[in-house]
Amino acid sequence: MATKDYYHILGVRRNASVKEIKQAYRRLARRYHPDVNPGDVSAEQKFKEISEAYAVLGNPEQRQKYDRFGHQGFPGGFESTFTGGGGFGGFPSGNFKDFFGAKGNFAEGFSTIFEDLFGRGQPRSHPTSNRGQDLEYTVDITFEEAIHGTTTEVQVRRRDGGKEWLRVKIPPGVDTNSKVRLAGKGEAGASGGPAGDLYIVTRVQPHAYFVRQGDDIVCEVPVTLAEAMLGARVDIPTIDGKTTMTLPAGTQNGRKFRLRGKGVLHLKGEGRGDQYVTVKVVLPEVLDVYSRQLVEELDKRHPLQPRAQMRW
């Protein structure tokens, strides 16, 4: 008789709490249940193993006996007990109270788990979920397409080897990792069950000068020294096209301006974000003699001590 490490099967530590064991079982049962993997023999065997492991570790008395004696504490053997015919997932169809004790606490907990997995009100011994598998496809779109929305085509490869072209409408306001759901466009269901869904995951390409922050857009706009010092009306790029912004005289390098409603359309709800424009003063790299004299004269006429408040 081969021995099995039930803790390893469930992927939990030997000192795991009852809650951790239950969570591990739920996660694995959803993944390997035969109705989720129709015709997959390996998944069915895996489901039997995790069910067997939980049947022991999920019951305090059985777990204590297993921790103390291992498989030697069960002379009749686990495999003959858990792989008998007539039951759900390899479990016996008899009374759980007879198997796990008169109190029946484990049987009640085990039933609760299956209600969580397959829905209350469904026959626990005959789950009816034959829904097809959901599919995910990632599509690359430009920054503008993400902001304004677009329509694209994707080729879906089916399990039977077939291919299908689908036209997908991407709503305005999506971002990287946003999901667009196409109901019923996943894999076909088993035994006449409903088809799964297709999820289109968007991946937005970076823009040359726009950066998205939530539903706001930020950009850096270069201006000349004269524009910053004297004030000016400068052209500003937005996702809707060019607009004009007024720079007040004496605008400092790095000052941020807000353009209301020039951001991204809210994906859920009405309205839009804003655009934030950061001013970058661009200085000439080379000055002739006369220009240097003008700058020196300016410095004499308007002396500044910008680092006076800094304590070294």
Protein Blocks (a to p, Z undefined) as FASTA:
>chain_A
ZZddfklmnopafkbcfklmmmmmmmmmmmmgmklmghiaklmmmmmmmmmmmmmmmpmk
lmmmmmmnmmmlmmnopklmmmcghiahhiafbdfklmnojklmmmmmmmmmmmmmnogh
iafklccbfcdcdddddddddfklmmnopadddddddfkopacdddddddehiaehiacd
dehiaccdeehiacddddddddddddfkbccehjaccddddddfklmmnopadddddfkb
ccdddddehiaehiacddehiaccdfbdgddddddddddddddfbdcfklmmmmmmmmmm
mccdfklmpcZZ
